[in-house]
Amino acid sequence: MASSTVNAAVLGSGLLGLDLVERMLNSPHLSCGLVVGRTANSRGLTQAAELGCTTAAGGVTALLDSGQRFDVVFDATNAFEHPGHWARLASTGAVLIDLTPTSAGALIAPTVNGDQAARHQHIGLVSCGGQASLPVLHALAQHYRPRYVEMVATAASVSVGRASRLNLDEYVETTQDAIRRFTGTGVAKAMLNISAAAPPPPFRIATTVVAPGVEQGPVRGVVDEAAAAMRALVPGYRITSCTVAGDTVCVVAEVAATRNRMPMHAGNLEVISAAAIYAAEQHALAKAPALKELAR
Protein backbone atom coordinates (compact mmCIF):
# COMPACT_ATOMS: atom_id res chain seq x y z
CA MET A 1 0.00 0.00 0.00
CA ALA A 2 1.38 3.38 -1.01
CA SER A 3 1.97 5.84 1.84
CA SER A 4 -0.35 8.36 0.16
CA THR A 5 -3.40 6.07 0.31
CA VAL A 6 -5.68 4.72 3.02
CA ASN A 7 -6.26 1.00 3.47
CA ALA A 8 -9.78 -0.22 2.69
CA ALA A 9 -11.65 -3.50 2.89
CA VAL A 10 -14.80 -4.69 1.16
CA LEU A 11 -17.43 -6.83 2.85
CA GLY A 12 -19.25 -8.55 0.00
CA SER A 13 -17.89 -10.13 -3.16
CA GLY A 14 -20.79 -9.62 -5.54
CA LEU A 15 -20.85 -7.36 -8.58
CA LEU A 16 -21.06 -4.28 -6.38
CA GLY A 17 -18.07 -5.35 -4.29
CA LEU A 18 -16.00 -6.06 -7.39
CA ASP A 19 -16.81 -2.65 -8.83
CA LEU A 20 -15.58 -1.07 -5.59
CA VAL A 21 -12.34 -3.01 -5.98
CA GLU A 22 -11.82 -1.80 -9.55
CA ARG A 23 -12.55 1.78 -8.54
CA MET A 24 -10.00 1.56 -5.74
CA LEU A 25 -7.40 0.22 -8.15
CA ASN A 26 -7.86 3.43 -10.15
CA SER A 27 -8.00 5.75 -7.13
CA PRO A 28 -4.93 7.71 -6.03
CA HIS A 29 -6.31 7.82 -2.48
CA LEU A 30 -7.55 4.28 -1.74
CA SER A 31 -5.89 0.89 -1.57
CA CYS A 32 -7.80 -2.39 -1.38
CA GLY A 33 -6.34 -4.43 1.47
CA LEU A 34 -8.94 -7.19 1.65
CA VAL A 35 -12.11 -8.49 0.02
CA VAL A 36 -14.28 -10.68 2.23
CA GLY A 37 -16.95 -13.02 0.95
CA ARG A 38 -19.27 -15.51 2.56
CA THR A 39 -17.97 -18.66 0.85
CA ALA A 40 -14.39 -19.66 0.07
CA ASN A 41 -13.53 -20.07 -3.61
CA SER A 42 -16.67 -18.25 -4.71
CA ARG A 43 -16.66 -16.66 -8.14
CA GLY A 44 -16.50 -13.17 -6.67
CA LEU A 45 -13.52 -13.92 -4.43
CA THR A 46 -11.76 -15.63 -7.32
CA GLN A 47 -12.22 -12.55 -9.50
CA ALA A 48 -11.06 -10.26 -6.68
CA ALA A 49 -7.91 -12.35 -6.32
CA GLU A 50 -7.33 -12.12 -10.07
CA LEU A 51 -7.42 -8.33 -9.66
CA GLY A 52 -4.58 -8.64 -7.16
CA CYS A 53 -6.52 -8.35 -3.89
CA THR A 54 -6.09 -10.42 -0.76
CA THR A 55 -9.30 -12.34 -0.12
CA ALA A 56 -10.92 -14.20 2.76
CA ALA A 57 -14.17 -16.01 3.52
CA GLY A 58 -16.14 -15.83 6.74
CA GLY A 59 -17.67 -12.35 6.85
CA VAL A 60 -16.75 -9.67 9.34
CA THR A 61 -14.99 -12.19 11.59
CA ALA A 62 -12.50 -12.90 8.81
CA LEU A 63 -11.93 -9.18 8.39
CA LEU A 64 -11.21 -8.69 12.10
CA ASP A 65 -8.93 -11.73 12.15
CA SER A 66 -6.94 -10.59 9.09
CA GLY A 67 -4.26 -8.82 11.13
CA GLN A 68 -4.68 -5.67 9.07
CA ARG A 69 -5.78 -2.22 10.22
CA PHE A 70 -8.38 -0.70 7.93
CA ASP A 71 -9.12 3.00 7.60
CA VAL A 72 -12.28 2.34 5.58
CA VAL A 73 -14.62 -0.65 5.32
CA PHE A 74 -17.30 -0.85 2.62
CA ASP A 75 -20.33 -2.93 3.59
CA ALA A 76 -21.90 -4.33 0.43
CA THR A 77 -23.81 -7.16 2.13
CA ASN A 78 -27.39 -6.59 3.34
CA ALA A 79 -29.38 -4.43 5.73
CA PHE A 80 -29.97 -7.26 8.20
CA GLU A 81 -26.26 -7.90 8.78
CA HIS A 82 -25.11 -4.29 8.74
CA PRO A 83 -25.96 -3.34 12.37
CA GLY A 84 -23.86 -6.26 13.58
CA HIS A 85 -20.98 -5.18 11.37
CA TRP A 86 -21.08 -1.67 12.81
CA ALA A 87 -21.23 -3.03 16.38
CA ARG A 88 -18.06 -5.04 15.80
CA LEU A 89 -16.14 -2.47 13.75
CA ALA A 90 -16.91 0.78 15.61
CA SER A 91 -14.18 0.27 18.20
CA THR A 92 -11.53 -0.32 15.51
CA GLY A 93 -11.75 3.30 14.36
CA ALA A 94 -12.48 2.28 10.77
CA VAL A 95 -14.91 4.38 8.77
CA LEU A 96 -17.82 2.13 7.82
CA ILE A 97 -19.53 3.04 4.54
CA ASP A 98 -22.87 1.32 4.25
CA LEU A 99 -24.09 0.41 0.76
CA THR A 100 -27.15 -1.35 2.18
CA PRO A 101 -30.47 0.49 2.68
CA THR A 102 -30.27 1.09 6.42
CA SER A 103 -30.59 4.47 8.11
CA ALA A 104 -28.12 3.80 10.93
CA GLY A 105 -25.28 6.00 9.69
CA ALA A 106 -25.10 9.65 8.65
CA LEU A 107 -26.91 9.80 5.30
CA ILE A 108 -24.68 11.18 2.55
CA ALA A 109 -25.41 12.00 -1.11
CA PRO A 110 -22.27 13.42 -2.77
CA THR A 111 -23.77 16.37 -4.66
CA VAL A 112 -26.13 17.24 -1.79
CA ASN A 113 -24.01 17.05 1.38
CA GLY A 114 -20.86 15.29 0.29
CA ASP A 115 -18.74 17.93 2.04
CA GLN A 116 -19.92 16.41 5.34
CA ALA A 117 -18.68 12.88 4.61
CA ALA A 118 -15.30 13.31 6.30
CA ARG A 119 -16.97 14.24 9.61
CA HIS A 120 -18.55 10.83 10.17
CA GLN A 121 -17.24 7.38 11.04
CA HIS A 122 -20.49 5.67 10.08
CA ILE A 123 -21.92 6.66 6.69
CA GLY A 124 -25.15 5.51 5.07
CA LEU A 125 -25.80 5.93 1.35
CA VAL A 126 -29.61 5.76 1.54
CA SER A 127 -30.38 3.59 -1.51
CA CYS A 128 -29.77 3.58 -5.24
CA GLY A 129 -33.08 5.38 -5.73
CA GLY A 130 -32.10 7.90 -3.09
CA GLN A 131 -28.71 8.58 -4.66
CA ALA A 132 -30.31 9.09 -8.08
CA SER A 133 -33.25 11.26 -6.95
CA LEU A 134 -31.97 13.33 -4.03
CA PRO A 135 -29.74 15.66 -6.11
CA VAL A 136 -32.75 16.87 -8.12
CA LEU A 137 -35.18 16.88 -5.20
CA HIS A 138 -32.81 18.76 -2.91
CA ALA A 139 -32.05 21.31 -5.63
CA LEU A 140 -35.76 21.97 -6.19
CA ALA A 141 -36.31 22.30 -2.43
CA GLN A 142 -33.74 25.12 -2.33
CA HIS A 143 -36.05 27.21 -4.56
CA TYR A 144 -39.53 25.97 -3.68
CA ARG A 145 -41.33 24.60 -0.63
CA PRO A 146 -42.50 21.05 -1.41
CA ARG A 147 -45.82 19.92 0.03
CA TYR A 148 -45.46 16.39 -1.30
CA VAL A 149 -42.59 14.44 -2.85
CA GLU A 150 -42.76 11.05 -4.55
CA MET A 151 -39.99 8.88 -5.98
CA VAL A 152 -40.57 5.75 -8.06
CA ALA A 153 -37.47 3.78 -9.06
CA THR A 154 -37.53 1.06 -11.71
CA ALA A 155 -34.66 -1.42 -11.80
CA ALA A 156 -34.05 -4.40 -14.08
CA SER A 157 -34.69 -7.68 -12.30
CA VAL A 158 -31.29 -9.04 -13.33
CA SER A 159 -29.56 -6.15 -11.53
CA VAL A 160 -31.38 -6.67 -8.21
CA GLY A 161 -29.76 -9.40 -6.16
CA ARG A 162 -31.17 -11.57 -3.38
CA ALA A 163 -30.00 -9.25 -0.60
CA SER A 164 -31.71 -6.27 -2.22
CA ARG A 165 -34.95 -8.20 -2.57
CA LEU A 166 -34.85 -9.12 1.12
CA ASN A 167 -34.29 -5.47 2.03
CA LEU A 168 -37.21 -3.89 0.14
CA ASP A 169 -38.94 -2.60 3.28
CA GLU A 170 -35.70 -1.01 4.48
CA TYR A 171 -35.17 0.47 1.01
CA VAL A 172 -38.54 2.22 1.09
CA GLU A 173 -38.31 3.44 4.68
CA THR A 174 -34.76 4.76 4.42
CA THR A 175 -35.41 6.48 1.09
CA GLN A 176 -38.56 8.16 2.37
CA ASP A 177 -36.71 9.35 5.49
CA ALA A 178 -33.91 10.81 3.38
CA ILE A 179 -36.36 12.58 1.06
CA ARG A 180 -38.10 14.20 4.01
CA ARG A 181 -34.77 15.20 5.54
CA PHE A 182 -33.23 16.71 2.42
CA THR A 183 -36.33 18.44 1.04
CA GLY A 184 -38.11 19.55 4.21
CA THR A 185 -41.40 18.07 3.02
CA GLY A 186 -43.76 16.56 5.54
CA VAL A 187 -45.10 13.94 3.15
CA ALA A 188 -42.82 11.68 1.09
CA LYS A 189 -43.45 8.43 -0.74
CA ALA A 190 -40.83 6.04 -2.19
CA MET A 191 -41.49 2.98 -4.34
CA LEU A 192 -39.36 0.45 -6.20
CA ASN A 193 -40.43 -1.51 -9.28
CA ILE A 194 -38.39 -4.56 -10.24
CA SER A 195 -38.87 -5.14 -13.96
CA ALA A 196 -38.43 -8.52 -15.61
CA ALA A 197 -38.72 -6.98 -19.10
CA ALA A 198 -36.43 -8.21 -21.85
CA PRO A 199 -34.17 -6.61 -22.82
CA PRO A 200 -33.56 -5.27 -19.29
CA PRO A 201 -34.61 -1.62 -18.97
CA PRO A 202 -32.19 1.07 -17.77
CA PHE A 203 -32.40 2.20 -14.15
CA ARG A 204 -35.08 4.88 -14.10
CA ILE A 205 -36.20 7.33 -11.40
CA ALA A 206 -39.50 9.19 -11.72
CA THR A 207 -40.01 11.97 -9.19
CA THR A 208 -43.06 14.09 -8.48
CA VAL A 209 -42.91 17.31 -6.45
CA VAL A 210 -45.96 19.36 -5.50
CA ALA A 211 -44.93 22.92 -4.60
CA PRO A 212 -46.54 26.33 -5.09
CA GLY A 213 -44.99 28.78 -7.52
CA VAL A 214 -43.20 26.32 -9.81
CA GLU A 215 -42.61 27.38 -13.44
CA GLN A 216 -41.27 25.33 -16.34
CA GLY A 217 -38.28 27.50 -17.28
CA PRO A 218 -36.76 28.05 -13.83
CA VAL A 219 -37.49 24.46 -12.81
CA ARG A 220 -35.71 23.07 -15.87
CA GLY A 221 -32.68 25.21 -15.12
CA VAL A 222 -32.49 23.92 -11.55
CA VAL A 223 -32.91 20.31 -12.68
CA ASP A 224 -30.29 20.55 -15.44
CA GLU A 225 -27.74 22.04 -13.03
CA ALA A 226 -28.30 19.23 -10.54
CA ALA A 227 -27.97 16.63 -13.31
CA ALA A 228 -24.70 18.15 -14.55
CA ALA A 229 -23.23 17.84 -11.05
CA MET A 230 -24.30 14.20 -10.93
CA ARG A 231 -22.68 13.41 -14.28
CA ALA A 232 -19.30 14.38 -12.84
CA LEU A 233 -19.64 11.27 -10.65
CA VAL A 234 -21.94 9.09 -12.75
CA PRO A 235 -21.42 9.81 -16.47
CA GLY A 236 -24.52 7.85 -17.53
CA TYR A 237 -26.92 10.06 -15.55
CA ARG A 238 -29.37 12.04 -17.70
CA ILE A 239 -32.75 13.75 -17.47
CA THR A 240 -35.22 12.31 -19.96
CA SER A 241 -38.27 14.39 -18.99
CA CYS A 242 -39.04 17.51 -16.96
CA THR A 243 -42.55 18.93 -16.98
CA VAL A 244 -44.57 21.38 -14.90
CA ALA A 245 -48.36 21.37 -14.70
CA GLY A 246 -49.92 23.69 -12.17
CA ASP A 247 -48.13 23.11 -8.85
CA THR A 248 -46.75 19.74 -9.90
CA VAL A 249 -43.25 19.02 -11.21
CA CYS A 250 -42.49 15.63 -12.79
CA VAL A 251 -38.87 14.72 -13.50
CA VAL A 252 -37.65 11.44 -14.97
CA ALA A 253 -33.98 10.48 -14.91
CA GLU A 254 -32.16 7.44 -16.24
CA VAL A 255 -28.82 6.05 -15.18
CA ALA A 256 -26.89 3.95 -17.69
CA ALA A 257 -23.97 2.04 -16.23
CA THR A 258 -20.64 2.81 -17.89
CA ARG A 259 -18.26 0.68 -15.79
CA ASN A 260 -16.34 -2.29 -17.24
CA ARG A 261 -18.07 -5.00 -15.23
CA MET A 262 -21.49 -3.40 -15.19
CA PRO A 263 -24.11 -4.16 -17.85
CA MET A 264 -25.66 -0.94 -19.12
CA HIS A 265 -28.95 -1.57 -17.29
CA ALA A 266 -27.20 -1.78 -13.88
CA GLY A 267 -27.20 1.96 -13.22
CA ASN A 268 -28.69 1.22 -9.80
CA LEU A 269 -25.41 -0.44 -8.81
CA GLU A 270 -23.18 2.17 -10.43
CA VAL A 271 -24.82 5.14 -8.72
CA ILE A 272 -24.32 3.76 -5.23
CA SER A 273 -20.81 2.45 -5.93
CA ALA A 274 -19.77 5.91 -7.12
CA ALA A 275 -21.20 7.48 -3.96
CA ALA A 276 -19.32 5.00 -1.76
CA ILE A 277 -15.97 5.72 -3.37
CA TYR A 278 -16.61 9.46 -3.19
CA ALA A 279 -17.27 9.23 0.56
CA ALA A 280 -14.14 7.13 1.13
CA GLU A 281 -11.96 9.53 -0.84
CA GLN A 282 -13.25 12.45 1.24
CA HIS A 283 -11.94 10.66 4.32
CA ALA A 284 -8.64 9.97 2.61
CA LEU A 285 -8.24 13.61 1.68
CA ALA A 286 -9.12 14.75 5.20
CA LYS A 287 -6.62 12.30 6.67
CA ALA A 288 -3.79 13.39 4.39
CA PRO A 289 -3.63 17.22 4.17
CA ALA A 290 -0.94 16.97 1.53
CA LEU A 291 -3.33 15.04 -0.72
CA LYS A 292 -6.07 17.59 -0.09
CA GLU A 293 -3.76 20.40 -1.16
CA LEU A 294 -2.78 18.42 -4.25
CA ALA A 295 -6.44 17.92 -5.20
CA ARG A 296 -7.17 21.67 -5.25
Summary of the structure (lengths in Angstrom):
residues: 296
radius of gyration: 18.8
end to end distance: 23.4
largest distance: 60.7
contacts: 1076
relative contact order: 0.15
helix: 43%
strand: 24%
